[in-house]
Amino acid sequence: MSVSGRDRQVIYLYLPCLPVRRLIRLNGWSEQDKTALYQRIKGADRLVYLSATAQQAGLQADMSVADARARFPDIRLAPVDHDGDRALFTALARWAFRFSPVVGVDAPGLGLWIDATGASHLFGGLQAMCADLHHQLSQAGLVVHLATAPTFAAAWALAHYHMAASAGPVHAPDRRHQMRVFLSDLPVAALRLDPALQLALSRAGLRQIGHLYPLGWADLTARFGPDMVRRYAQLFGDQPERPVPVAPLQPVLVTQAWSEPVIGYDALCRMVSQLTDQIADRLLQAEQGARSFELGWQRTDGQVGRLYFRLSRPGRRKHTLHRLLSGAAEKIDAEFGVEYCWVQAHGLTADIPLTAVLGTDEDSLKAGQVSDLVDVLAARLGSDKVQRVINKPDWQITDSQAYLPVADVTDKTGHWPMPVLAGLSAPRPVRLFDHPEPVKVVAMLPDHPPAMIRWRHHNWTVLRATGPERVGPRWWDHSSMSSLSRDYYRVEVETGQRLWLCREGLVDRGDQVSWFVHGVFS
């Protein structure tokens, strides 16, 4: 029997250093500085969160600020900013919507939780999903402890207290008896108890969760109260726990009604600029990005007009949106004036790059500059006129790439990985000719690589040749330009050039054989 009565999958991400990293990034401090956050506890300022450098120097949480300054005069200190931390955790939760629509923030526990039930198969399973999460957060420079379990309480406990959680994802078993064994060595602090209750349990000799197993519910309630029993029951799903998820994305629309009709180019420019500022502010408040925007207006005669603009990737920066809509005013046919206008964001997404959420995105900044240029060109020339090359999983090199409008490409500015297919591990030329150029060859035997070629009115002696690599035709496609197989050779000629030669037709089948140069290597 599963722990919670159904196959639930909860992922918990414990991010212990996030508040300190936010402060370091906000103030432009060095990662090597000893940095700590403090708050007032029982009448004294005490350290709460510390950077890795501060911990290595010997500073500890709960140390007084006075003691810390006495030991390390160069320490950088700042008060805890709970509102700022929660805002950053919420932004991360929006980013995590790409993994599941049910994501929540556990600000007191410095973590996020994701209900992956019914979603993990989209990423190749729960383990693959967690590995992707862990990799992306680690690449962004975050310390992450990740754990999965059938209940929120168990996932929380493992992420915070399991020794292996800092090294990689920890997965609790689904079966109750297996999970009891898996959690038994965790300290009772993993039950999320207040310090006084933890001390009472410790004095009773109950220091690990496994020490509670022999005791009955009534005995535990009588000795330690209902709160402790409630936390213990939530661990195995015996008592439901429903943490509140982050609210889903809401439509973003800004409108403006004018008491006097707006007419004239300058007035229309001001109108568009005001709407652009408002929609950018709304998107920033909602922690969303948008892929396209609708600018609409109603004239005094009741006629309605609309213009549509698309971004090459989700965006919300004012600078980006102003450049995108910079030419909108001249396209508005105001006639006798505009009395009502609006801008609505479409294609809403929380899919803002993780590094942009954390403010660590130098690469994203460069990509954003490219995106800005692409967006302006697309707005001026038409979205179908600005295209990007995409890779296609096709063994025919002439069909392994295609041109698509940037608006139709999902990953606009990310990496362009080449597809890895069986049998396609051979190098490809950096320059491929649109039309293979015919050559004459001299070969020792008909099915051997050439020893000499005549190409572009010159004779070239072949020093080295590698191959052949056979590429078959699309025998089922009668519209294909060739129905013959090709053998490709990588050859180096006496001048140092490396060419990609192909022999079309097979000698042993009696085909008419022709030779071509199809490309040039670097």
N, C-alpha and C positions, 0 to 999 in steps of 0.2 A: 504494500500500500504506500502511495506517495505521501509526503509529509502533509501537504495542505489539501489533499483530496482531489487535486487536479494537477495537470502538468504545467505548473507555473514556472516561469524563468525570470528571476529578478537579478539584475546586474547592479552592483554598488561600486562607485568610483570614489575612493577617498583621496583627496588632494590636499595633503597636510601643509604644503608650502605655498599654496596659492595666495593667501593674503600678503605674505612677505614679498612674493614675486610681483604682485600688483603694485605694492608700494615702491619697490626698487625701480620698476619700469616707469611709474608715474613721476618719480623724482629724478630719474636719470642717474641713479647711483650705480656703482659697480657691483657685479655679482660677488666680487672678492671682499667687499666690505662686510664687517660684522654688523648685521642689521637685526632689529627686533621690534616687535609691536607690544605695547603694554596697555593695560586698563586698570582702573581703580578696583581693588578687591579688599574688602574689609578695612577701608581707610588708608590703604597704601597702594602705590602704583607698582604693579608687578608685571613681569614679562609673561606674555602669553604665546606669541608665535616668534620663532627664531629662524634665521637663515641657516643654511648648511655650514657656512663659515663660522657663524656665531656658535653653533653647537660644537663644532670641532675645536673651538677655542676654550670650551669648558662651560659656557653659559647654559643655563637650564631654565625651563619654564617654571614659573612661580617665584623666581628670584626677584628681589626688589630692584627697582630702577636705580636706587642709590648704590647698592652693592655692585650692580653691573657697571655703572659709571666709574666707581672707584677702581674696579679691576681693569677696565678697558676704557680709558678716556675718549678714544676715537670711535666708540660704538655709535651707530646711527639709530636713533630711537624715534618712534612716532606712535601716537595713540591708535588703538584699533578703530577702524572705520567699518562698522557693521553694515551700514547702508551701501557703501561702496563695494564691500565684499559680496553682499547678496546680489547686487546688480550684475557683478561679473559672473557669479554662479548662474544667474538667470540667463545671461547671454550664452554661457556654455551649454545650458539646457536647451536653448533654442538651436544651437549648433547640433546637439545630439538628436534633434528630431529626424535627422537623416537615417537614424538607426531604428527608431520606433516612434509612434505618435504619442506614447505615454511615457513622459519623462518628468522627473521632479527634482526639486532642490532640497537638500538637507543642510541648510546653512550652519546650524549649531554643530553638526558633525563634519563640517568641511567636505561635503560630498554631494554627488549627484546619484540618482537612482534611475534605472531604465527598466521598464517592464517589457522584456523581450519575448513574451509569450505570443506565439503566432507570427513573429517577425524574423526570428533568427535564421530560418531556412533560406531567406532571401540573401543571406551573406555566407552561405555554405555551412550553416550550423552554428550552434552557440559558441563553440570554441574558436571557430574562425572569426566570428563577429567580435568576440572579446579580444582576440589577438589584433584585429584591425583597430579597435578602440585604443588599446594599450599602446600600439605603435604610433598612432597619430598624436596622442597626448604626449608621449615621451619625446617624439620628434619636435614638438612645440616647446620642449624644455621644461615640462612639468614632471614632478614626482607624483606617480599615481600608484595606488594600491587598489587592485581590482579583484572582486570576488563575485561569484554567482551562487545562488541558492534558491530553493523553492519559496522562501519567505523573505520579506524585507529585513526582518530582525536578524536572521541568520546571515544574510549577505552583508549587513552592516557589521556584525560581529567579526566575520572572517576578514573583511577589508581592513578593519582597524586593529585586529589583534592576532591574526594568523601570521606566523613568521615568514612564510613564503609569499605573502601577498605583495611585498615590495619588489620582488624579483619578476613576477609575472602573474597572469590570471590564476586564481584559485577557484576550483569548481567543487561545490559540495554535492554529495550524492543525493538522489531523489528519494530513496527509500528511508523510512523513518529510523529503522534500527541501524542502518549504515551511517546516517547523519548524526545520530546520538554519539556514536564512536568518534566521528570526525570532529565534533565540537567539544568533546569531553575535556580536552586539555586547555581550552581557552580560559582565561581568568574570568571571574564573575563580573568584572568591570565591563565585559563584552555584552552584558545584559542591559546596558545603558541605565545603570542605577546611580543615585546620588551618592556623594562620598560618604555620608553618614551610614547609609545602608551597606555600602561596600565594607566599611570598617566593622560593622556589626557581624557581617557574614565571615569576615576574616577572623574575628575573635572567636567565632564558633567553630573555626577550623574548616570552613567551607570557602576555599580559595579558588577552586576551579569549578566549571559548570558540571563536570562529571561527578563532583562531590554531592550535587543536589539530586542525582538520579534515585538513590535509595529512599529519599524522603517523600512522603505523601503530600498532596495539595493542602490538606487540612493542617498538617503539622507546619508546613512552610508559612501558611497564612497566619497561623496563631503566633509564630515566633517573629516573623519579619514583615507582616502586613500584606494587604492586597496588591499594592503597587509592585512589589517584588515578584509576586506570583503572576501578575498580569504580564510583566516583561518576560518571565520564564515561559509562560504559555505561548506568547507570540513567537518565540524562537522556533517552535515546531508547528505553528499554524493552528494550535488548539484554541486560540483566541484571535479573532480577525484584527488586522491592522491595515488601515486604509490611508496611507500618506497621500497628501493632495498633490496632484500633478500640476505642472505649469500649464496655464490656459493655452488652448490652440490659437493659431494665428487668426486674426480678424481682418476683414476687408479694410483697406485704407483709402479714404476719399476726402478731398477738401473741396469746398465750394465757396463761391463769392457772388453775392448779389449787389448790384450797383444802383444807387438812387438816381444817378445820371448816366445815360448811355456812354460807354467807352468807345471813342472813335479817334482815329489818327494813329499813325505808326508808333510814335513815342508813347502814347497812352497804352497801346496794346502791348508794347514791350514791358512797361511797368506792370501791367496786369499779369503777364506770363511770369515775370520775375517774382512777383508776390506769391503766386500759386506754387511756383517751384520751391521757394523757401518753405512754404507751409507743408508741402508733401514730404520734403526732406526731413523736416522736424518731426512729422508724424511717424515716418518710417524709423527714425532714430529712437523715438520714445517706445515704439512697438518692438524694437530690436529685430526688424525684418529688413530684407532686401527685396527688390522687385526687378523683374526682367523686362517689363514693358509698361508704358504709360499712355493713358488716353487723355488728351486735352480736348475738352468740349466747350461749346459756347452756344448761347441762344441770343439771336438778334431781336431788335425791337419789333420786327415784323413777324416774329414767331419761328423763323427758320432756325434750324439746329445744324451745327457743323461739328466735325470731329477730326482730329489728327492723331496718328498713332506713332509712337517712337519706341524703339527697342534697344536694349543694352546687350552687349556681348556677354555679360555675366551679371549676376544679381548685384545691385548697387543701391546706395542711398546717400552718398556724399553730395553736398550741395554743389561743389565744384563740378562734379560729373554731370549732375542733372541740369545745371545751367548751360553747360556746353551742349548737352543733348538737345535742349529746347531753344537754343540760341536763335535758330532761324524760324521759329514757329510764328512769330508776330507777322512776318511778311506773307505768310500763307493764309492768314485769317481774312476772310471776306466779311468785313464788318458792316458794309452797306451804310445804314443810318445809325449804327451803334450796337454795342453788345451790352445787354442788361443782366446777363447771368452767365457764369462760367464755372468750370470745375476741372480738376485733375484727379484721375483715379489710377492707382497702381495695380497692375495685373501681374500674374505669375509670382505671387508672393511666396517667399521662401525664407527659412532661417538658415539657408545654405550659404552663409557667409564663411569664408575661409577661417579655420581655427586660429591661424596666426593673426588674422585681422581682429578677431575677438579679443585675443590676448595682448594686442599691440606690439607684436614681435615680428611683423611681416615685412621685412625688407624685400624679400622676393615678391610678395604680394603687391608691394608698392610699385615695383617695376612692372609687374603684370598689369596693375591698374593703369599705369601710364599708357601701355599698349592698348588696353581696352578703351581708354578715353579716346584715343586716336581712331580706333575702329568704329566707335559709336558715332563720332562726328562725321566720318566719311560715309557711314551707312545712312545717317540722317540726311546728308546732302545729296548723295548719289543714288540712294535706294538700297534697302537691305540686301537685295539679291545681287547687287553689283560688287559687294565686298565679300570675298570668298576665302575659305581656308582649305588647305589640303588635309584630308583625313586618311588614315590607314584602313585598308580593308583586308580581311583574312582570305587572300586569294593566292594560289600558288603561281598564277600567271602574273609576272611582274608588271606587265602593261596594265593589268586590272587591279593592282594591289593598292592603288590610291585613287581618290576621287575628290572633286571640288564641290563643296557645299557652302551656301551662305552662312556667315558666322552666326546668324540668329538661329539657325537650325542645328548647330553643333552644341551638344550638351556640355562638354568640357571645353570652354572657350579658350582658356589661357593656361591650362595645366600641361602636364607632360604628355608627350605623344609617343606612347610605347609601341614598338613594333610587335605585331602578333607573332607568337612563337608557335610554329606548326611543325609537325613531324616532317622531316625530309627537307626543310627549308633553312637549314643552319648555315649554308654556304654564303659567303659575303656577296653583297650586291654593289654595283657601281654607284659612285656618287653622282654621275651624270648619265642619264638614260636618253638615248636618241628617240625622238618621236617616231621616226621611221628608220628601221635598221638599214645601214648602208652596205650595199653588196661589195664583196671583195673576191679577189682571185687568190687561190692558195696552192701551195706545193706541199704535199704530205708524203711520207714514206710509204704509207698504205692508205687505202681509201677510208678506213675507219679509225685512223690515227690522228692525233692533233697535228696542225700544220707546222712545217719547218720554216716556211716563208710565206708572206702574204703581200699582195699588191693592193694598196688602199690609198685613195686620194692621189693617184698618179705617182706614188712612191713605192719602192720595194722595201719591205721590213723583214729582217731576220728575227725569228723567234728564238729567244734564249731559254725560256722556261715556259712550261704549260702545265696547268692543273685542271683535271676534269677526266671524263665529261660528267656534267650534271644534267640528267635528262628531265625535260619538262614536257609532259604530254598535252595534247590538244583537248578542247572540249568536244569530245566525239558526239555528244548528244545535241550540240548547238550547231545547227546547219548554217546559221548566219555568221559563224566564226570566220575570221579572215583566212585562217589556215587550218587544214585538217591533218597536218603532218607534225610528228614529234620533233623536238629540237634538242640537240646536245650542246651544252654550253661549256666553254673553256675559258679559264682565266690565264692570259698569256702576257709575258713580258718581252718586249722587243728590245733591239740593241740600243735604242736611245733612252731606255728606262721607262717608257710609257707602258702602262698596264691596261690591256684592252679586254673587253668581254666579247668573245667570239661565239657565234652559234652556227651550228650545221643543221640546216633544216632538211629533214628527210633521212631515212635509215637505209644504209647501203644493203644490209642483209635482207631487206624487204623489197629491194628493187626500186626504191623511190628515186626520183630525180633529185639529186643532192645540190643544195645551194649554200653558200657561206655568206655570213653577214657580220659586221661589227655593230653590236647592239648598245654598247655603252663604254664609258671610260672610268677607270678607277683613279683615286687620288694619287 
